[in-house]
Amino acid sequence: MSADSGVVGRAASMVKVLVTGGAGVGKSCFLRAAGRSTLPGQPGAVGEIGYATLPTGVTVVLHVTPELRRWWWMWDHLALGAAGAIVLVDTTRLPVSYPAMDYLDARDLPYLVAINRPLGGTRNRREIRDALQVSAQVPVLTCDATEPDSVLAVLRRLASPGVPPQHHARPSHHPLRTEGRRLS
């Protein structure tokens, strides 16, 4: 997949996408900025769903993955029929997003990494890619999860036609084994 192609490689009028990452990386903000959203009470709760319509007419249905371990059994259900995922990351706390990337890699579900810049950090995308140990086929973008234009740019990249991504094995980011995965 070229650096400019999207993660989803098929034409559709409606696309299901997971929004994932660790606690506090901006998933609920991303959902609200995308357009219409249904938030059941508190951000971070189970059942957050949002909808965005891209200029191409494609409607993106966004499902936020729950971050609490007691709800992880739902991830398989949420991933059914998903065309891809967005992994939001906070550059100051990369390890909180490792479980999400491990899940997506294990299921060969295409994804892109979106660095949520308002959370801090000055590292460039290459440094973040290296620290996360994602392959060159995984797009790494920057965004502001509170800005609709920024969120729509990420969604356009994910839902744009292109060659389906290739998955390459990478080390597991087991949450208890984070040595060698931090930025120095």
Steps between C-alpha positions, in 0.01 A plus 500: 500500500641839414536770761212691343247220471234429757447201721163401359531376144141466384221728392204516734225739600533407868818392676536375857817615678631438851644788699740359753801575715573520869323687775502875460633518143200695365264234362183674624625839378577345160148357487332830586713691248415251224136601486193340652568287804318295758677507833339285771557720802873525559784514250689171507177310562392197303295572190645823366400531134547784256426577138684716250422562135800555278492733197493185281159413648638208704352479849752383758350326802743532788502257792718586799656196661454485878822539693407322820621140507161374614356606161777364276282202408297749292790583270440194279136598460587861419764391248252288299457666164746780577699617201780634717592687813654821626744463789525831681825551689628743758872547434570538871335164582553267204467175700129563567432437129703177470210265586286653224773456239565144617129420465480644148821329389381164635180527297661647186265797522649794306564812703673832503662679791378853575725701731275726705723810511308706761604242760858617479826374365728635234623177340460463127304224328813297418602494868148398601490227231833364625393512864171321423684253274235515227584404145538751220164380363315647801424868439607728787322836499464793735167645599316711752221278633297808596500661154242378246718577195792309648282200589340496155847505339589184698171336402551591133844339513359184656205472262676606180533236229836334474683174510406294806778521760743221560550389857847424619588329823630731769582445863206479735441809707395306806409763763729340758794479261573854386879514519655622178173657387528840664635816345819609666 
